[in-house]
């Protein structure tokens, strides 16, 4: 065996020996952390017994040692049953004080047990129990002072009033602080839960908004594509130029819908800020929307009433989507028809109205998902939406969007 291996073995043996040497201390530390009250009670019990039995042997010492033992050991339950512990201490303190008066040779452990018991009642007992405990202890101590054969004056009563009341008041202060900290922690947890709930609600609302946006984009694009494809198929043999124009419109509509879907999905991706920052649809692009629908074969008239002003972004987008969804419904359900779009700029609100002259099937009474999405959008801004058949024929969608809620 080499010298290196011998030195390594020696170091390992020293490390093991050092660990074994500290095992009792480690065990005592673990015990102190897990059962501090029991360790306190056992320590005071041993200290009291050593102090009492180290005196000159006397019959009173035997009785005093017997009384001091339950007084100190009771502290092991000072947190779980503080009032019962103080009752045990008070019941044994009176006869022990008669054997060794307070001004005489009372054991130090007995005094500590009394003070800790008073503190525990103040710190761990609530309401009337804490008050009853300290009053009973005051009666016991004052009774002992009164029974002192050397007599007692007013100063003695005041002194022991502070001796009894001081630990109790300290316990009450600690209890109040502990309860305040718990209330603050509970409020912090409640606030954190509320923030999490608001964050989840915001995410759900954003997802619902994006879902409505996707519905509007896809429904409009597919409706235009279907109408153009139908027309292109009919004219591909007889009028190839018209069919080519229809196919070009299908390509343009599909490309625009794909770009719009990318923009919406980009809002869900934190690493694609370019898409997320793309401009949103607006009433400024209403001419392009109307032109697209006209290319799909639906004659549309656009009218703007009032002076166009700066409209809040949310209202602007909502108004555009309402017009888009209404025209999509005309393409899908109205059959051969004409449509009219009117945008009215007011001082306090913005109104949009889309009417058509088509004949809808009986089921087309305005209860579809598209109109539900419109109603949700308008309700979000505190507006009003009306949708239904017109007396003169056709269908009408009217929406009023207040501006004050966002401008303020």
C-alpha positions in Angstrom: 0.0 0.0 0.0 1.5 3.4 -1.0 2.0 6.4 1.2 -0.7 8.2 -0.7 -3.4 5.6 -0.1 -2.4 5.5 3.6 -2.8 9.2 4.0 -6.2 9.1 2.2 -7.4 6.4 4.5 -6.2 8.4 7.5 -8.1 11.5 6.4 -11.3 9.5 5.8 -11.0 7.9 9.2 -10.5 11.4 10.8 -13.6 12.7 8.9 -15.7 9.7 10.1 -14.5 10.2 13.7 -15.3 13.9 13.5 -18.8 13.1 12.2 -19.4 10.5 15.0 -18.2 13.1 17.5 -20.8 15.6 16.4 -23.7 13.2 16.1 -25.1 13.9 19.6 -25.0 17.6 18.9 -26.8 17.2 15.6 -29.4 15.0 17.1 -30.0 17.6 19.9 -30.3 20.3 17.3 -32.9 18.4 15.3 -34.8 17.7 18.5 -34.7 21.3 19.6 -36.1 22.4 16.2 -38.9 19.8 16.2 -39.9 20.0 19.9 -38.7 23.3 21.4 -41.3 23.4 24.1 -40.5 19.9 25.3 -36.8 20.7 25.4 -37.5 23.9 27.4 -39.6 21.9 29.9 -37.0 19.2 30.3 -34.2 21.8 30.7 -36.1 23.7 33.4 -37.1 20.5 35.2 -33.4 19.4 35.3 -32.2 22.8 36.3 -34.8 23.1 39.1 -34.1 19.7 40.5 -30.4 20.3 40.5 -30.9 23.7 42.2 -33.2 22.3 44.9 -31.2 19.1 45.6 -27.9 20.9 45.8 -29.1 22.7 48.9 -28.8 21.3 52.4 -31.1 18.4 52.8 -34.4 19.3 54.3 -37.9 17.7 54.3 -39.2 20.9 52.7 -36.7 20.4 49.8 -38.3 17.1 49.0 -41.8 18.7 48.9 -40.4 21.6 46.9 -38.8 19.3 44.4 -42.0 17.4 44.0 -44.0 20.6 43.4 -41.4 22.1 41.0 -41.4 19.0 38.8 -45.0 19.4 37.4 -44.6 23.2 37.3 -41.7 22.9 34.9 -42.8 19.9 32.9 -46.2 21.4 32.2 -44.5 23.9 29.8 -44.2 21.2 27.2 -48.0 21.9 26.4 -47.8 25.7 26.8 -48.8 26.3 23.1 -51.5 23.7 22.8 -53.1 24.3 26.2 -51.8 27.5 27.7 -54.6 28.1 30.1 -54.4 24.5 31.5 -50.6 24.9 31.8 -51.0 28.1 33.8 -53.6 26.4 36.0 -51.0 23.7 36.8 -48.3 26.3 37.5 -50.7 28.3 39.7 -51.9 25.3 41.6 -48.3 24.2 42.5 -46.9 27.7 42.8 -49.0 28.6 45.9 -47.9 25.8 48.2 -44.3 26.0 46.9 -44.2 29.7 47.8 -45.4 28.9 51.3 -42.5 26.6 51.7 -40.0 29.1 50.2 -41.4 32.6 50.3 -41.0 34.8 47.2 -38.6 37.1 49.0 -36.6 34.1 50.2 -35.1 31.0 48.5 -37.5 30.4 45.6 -35.8 28.4 42.9 -34.8 30.2 39.7 -36.5 27.5 37.5 -39.8 28.0 39.4 -39.7 31.7 38.6 -38.9 31.1 34.9 -41.8 28.5 34.7 -44.2 31.1 36.1 -43.1 33.9 33.7 -43.1 31.6 30.7 -46.6 30.3 31.6 -47.9 33.9 31.9 -46.3 34.8 28.6 -47.8 31.7 26.9 -51.4 32.6 28.1 -51.0 36.1 26.6 -49.5 34.9 23.4 -51.5 31.7 22.6 -54.8 32.1 24.4 -57.6 34.3 23.0 -60.4 36.4 24.3 -61.6 35.8 27.8 -59.3 32.9 28.4 -56.2 35.1 28.3 -57.9 37.7 30.7 -59.1 35.0 33.1 -55.7 33.3 33.2 -53.8 36.5 34.2 -56.5 37.5 36.7 -56.3 34.1 38.4 -52.5 34.3 38.5 -52.7 37.8 40.0 -54.9 36.4 42.7 -52.5 33.5 43.5 -49.4 35.8 43.6 -51.1 38.5 45.7 -52.4 35.7 48.0 -48.8 34.5 48.5 -47.6 38.0 49.1 -50.3 38.6 51.7 -49.4 35.3 53.4 -45.7 36.3 53.7 -44.9 36.1 57.4 -42.5 39.1 57.0 -45.5 41.2 55.8 -46.0 43.0 52.6 -46.4 46.7 51.7 -47.8 48.5 48.7 -44.5 48.4 46.9 -44.5 44.6 47.0 -47.9 44.5 45.4 -46.9 47.0 42.7 -43.7 45.0 42.0 -45.4 41.7 41.6 -48.1 43.3 39.5 -45.4 44.2 37.0 -43.9 40.8 37.4 -47.1 39.1 36.5 -48.5 41.6 34.0 -45.2 42.2 32.1 -44.9 38.8 30.5 -48.6 38.6 29.8 -48.6 42.0 28.1 -45.5 40.9 26.1 -47.4 37.8 25.0 -50.4 39.8 24.0 -48.2 42.1 21.9 -46.5 39.1 20.2 -49.9 37.6 19.6 -51.3 40.8 18.0 -48.2 41.0 15.8 -48.5 37.4 14.7 -52.2 37.8 13.9 -51.5 41.0 12.0 -48.8 39.2 10.0 -51.2 36.3 9.2 -53.9 38.8 8.1 -51.3 40.5 5.8 -50.3 37.2 4.4 -53.9 36.2 3.8 -54.5 39.6 2.1 -51.4 39.1 0.0 -52.5 35.6 -1.0 -56.0 36.9 -1.8 -54.5 39.7 -3.9 -52.3 37.3 -5.7 -55.2 35.0 -6.5 -57.2 38.0 -7.7 -54.3 39.0 -10.0 -54.1 35.5 -11.3 -57.8 35.3 -11.9 -57.7 38.7 -13.7 -54.8 37.5 -15.8 -56.7 34.3 -16.7 -59.8 36.4 -17.5 -57.7 38.7 -19.7 -56.2 35.8 -21.5 -59.6 34.2 -22.0 -61.0 37.5 -23.3 -58.1 38.0 -25.7 -58.5 34.4 -27.0 -62.3 35.1 -27.5 -61.5 38.3 -29.3 -59.0 36.6 -31.6 -61.5 33.8 -32.2 -64.0 36.4 -33.3 -61.4 38.0 -35.5 -60.5 34.7 -37.1 -64.2 33.9 -37.6 -64.8 37.2 -39.4 -61.7 36.8 -41.6 -62.2 33.2 -42.6 -66.0 33.5 -43.1 -65.6 36.6 -45.3 -62.7 35.2 -47.3 -64.3 31.8 -47.9 -67.6 33.5 -48.9 -65.9 35.7 -51.5 -63.9 32.8 -52.8 -66.9 30.5 -53.1 -68.9 33.2 -55.0 -65.9 34.0 -57.3 -65.2 30.3 -57.9 -68.9 29.7 -58.8 -68.8 32.6 -61.3 -65.4 31.5 -62.7 -66.6 28.0 -63.3 -69.6 29.1 -65.2 -67.7 31.5 -67.5 -64.4 29.6 -68.0 -65.6 28.1 -71.3 -67.5 31.1 -72.7 -65.7 34.1 -71.2 -62.1 33.2 -70.3 -61.2 36.8 -69.5 -64.0 37.1 -66.9 -63.0 33.7 -65.5 -59.4 34.8 -65.2 -60.5 37.9 -63.4 -62.5 35.8 -61.0 -59.5 33.6 -60.3 -57.3 36.6 -59.8 -59.9 37.9 -57.2 -59.8 34.5 -55.5 -56.0 34.6 -55.3 -56.1 38.2 -53.9 -58.7 37.4 -51.4 -56.9 34.3 -50.2 -53.6 36.2 -49.9 -55.2 38.9 -47.9 -57.0 36.4 -45.6 -53.8 34.6 -45.1 -52.0 37.8 -44.2 -54.8 38.7 -41.8 -54.7 35.3 -40.1 -50.9 35.6 -39.7 -51.4 39.0 -38.0 -54.0 37.6 -35.6 -51.9 34.5 -34.8 -48.9 36.7 -34.4 -50.6 38.2 -31.4 -50.2 34.9 -29.7 -46.4 34.6 -30.4 -44.1 36.7 -28.3 -41.2 36.1 -30.6 -43.0 37.5 -33.7 -43.4 41.2 -32.9 -43.4 42.3 -36.5 -46.7 40.4 -37.2 -48.1 41.5 -33.8 -47.4 45.2 -34.7 -49.0 45.0 -38.1 -51.8 47.6 -38.7 -55.3 46.4 -37.8 -58.3 46.7 -40.1 -60.0 50.1 -39.9 -62.8 52.1 -41.3 -60.1 53.8 -43.4 -59.9 50.5 -45.5 -63.7 50.3 -45.9 -63.4 51.2 -49.6 -61.1 48.3 -50.2 -63.5 46.0 -48.4 -66.5 47.2 -50.5 -64.5 46.9 -53.7 -63.6 43.3 -52.8 -67.3 42.5 -52.2 -68.2 44.1 -55.5 -65.7 42.0 -57.3 -67.4 39.0 -55.7 -70.6 40.0 -57.6 -72.5 41.9 -54.9 -73.4 45.5 -55.8 -72.6 47.6 -52.8 -73.2 51.3 -52.2 -71.0 53.0 -49.5 -72.2 56.2 -47.9 -70.5 58.3 -45.1 -72.5 60.8 -43.2 -70.8 63.4 -41.1 -67.2 64.5 -40.9 -64.9 61.5 -40.4 -63.0 62.0 -37.1 -60.4 60.1 -35.1 -62.2 57.0 -33.7 -60.8 55.0 -30.8 -59.0 51.9 -32.1 -61.3 49.4 -30.5 -64.4 51.1 -31.8 -62.8 51.5 -35.2 -61.9 47.8 -35.5 -65.4 46.7 -34.2 -67.2 48.9 -36.7 -65.1 47.5 -39.6 -65.7 43.9 -38.4 -69.5 44.5 -38.2 -69.6 45.8 -41.8 -67.4 42.9 -42.9 -69.6 40.3 -41.2 -72.8 41.8 -42.4 -71.6 41.9 -46.1 -70.4 38.3 -45.7 -73.8 37.2 -44.5 -75.3 39.0 -47.6 -73.0 37.0 -49.9 -73.8 33.7 -48.2 -77.5 34.0 -47.5 -79.2 36.8 -49.5 -78.9 35.4 -53.0 -79.2 37.9 -55.8 -79.3 41.2 -54.0 -77.9 44.7 -53.6 -76.4 46.1 -50.4 -75.9 49.5 -48.9 -73.4 50.4 -46.2 -73.8 53.7 -44.3 -71.4 55.0 -41.7 -72.6 58.0 -39.5 -70.1 59.9 -37.5 -71.6 61.6 -34.5 -70.3 63.7 -31.6 -70.8 61.0 -29.0 -71.1 57.8 -31.0 -70.5 56.1 -34.3 -73.2 54.3 -36.2 -72.9 51.7 -38.9 -75.8 50.3 -40.9 -75.8 47.5 -43.5 -78.9 46.8 -45.5 -79.7 44.5 -48.4 -82.6 43.6 -50.7 -82.1 39.9 -50.7 -84.5 37.1 -49.8 -83.2 35.0 -46.9 -84.3 31.4 -46.1 -86.6 30.9 -43.2 -83.7 29.8 -41.0 -81.8 33.0 -41.7 -83.4 35.1 -38.9 -80.3 36.6 -37.5 -79.4 34.0 -34.9 -76.2 32.7 -36.4 -72.7 32.7 -34.8 -71.8 35.8 -36.9 -74.5 38.0 -35.4 -73.7 36.6 -31.9 -70.1 37.7 -32.4 -71.3 41.2 -33.6 -73.5 41.5 -30.5 -70.6 40.5 -28.2 -68.3 43.1 -29.8 -70.9 45.9 -29.5 -71.8 45.0 -25.9 -68.1 45.1 -25.0 -68.2 48.9 -25.7 -71.6 49.5 -24.2 -73.3 49.9 -27.6 -76.5 48.7 -29.2 -77.1 46.2 -32.1 -80.2 45.6 -34.0 -80.5 42.9 -36.7 -83.6 41.6 -38.5 -85.8 41.6 -41.5 -87.0 44.8 -43.0 -90.6 45.5 -43.8 -89.8 46.5 -47.3 -87.8 43.3 -47.8 -84.2 42.3 -47.2 -82.2 42.4 -44.0 -80.7 45.1 -41.9 -77.9 45.3 -39.3 -77.6 48.5 -37.3 -75.0 49.1 -34.6 -74.3 52.2 -32.4 -70.9 52.4 -30.7 -70.4 55.1 -28.0 -67.1 57.0 -28.1 -67.0 58.5 -24.7 -66.1 55.3 -22.8 -62.8 55.0 -24.7 -62.0 58.6 -25.1 -62.4 59.3 -21.4 
